[in-house]
Amino acid sequence: MTRIFIVLSGVLGFSAVVLGAFGAHGMRSRLESLPDGMKRLEWWNTAAHYHLTHALALGFVAWLAHRGASTSATLAGWSFVAGVVLFSGSLYLMAVTGQTKLGAITPIGGVFFLVGWGAVIVAGWRLSAVH
């Protein structure tokens, strides 16, 4: 799992930087003319923030998995990936399409983030007991 999480951390981090830069430069000019453009840009920025944060967290989870807290770290890692896809993904799509119905998916991604962070707590607890 360590190798997969390191690779996914890199892929998610890379894509977060690309999408964040696109939001700051390409999206702004496209959205400013729309009546809800600033709200859409806010959604995009929130998506990029959580996307990058959890890409970095996934790298940390890879370290936890390598240090022996593999079950909890695996749960945390896949929860972070699911959170990025559902939370950030739904916000990116809302920003592009303006379809606020997609917002129903966003909290599900948030729950995955919370599950992931809870699993990090458990992994850390188990790690200190082992080492």
Secondary structure, DSSP 8 states (H G I E B T S, - for coil): -HHHHHHHHHHHHHHHHHHHHHIIIIIHHHHTTSTTHHHHHHHHHHHHHHHHHHHHHHHHHHHHHHTT-HHHHHHHHHHHHHHIIIIIHHHHHHHHH--GGGGGTHHHHHHHHHHHHHHHHHHHHHHHHH-
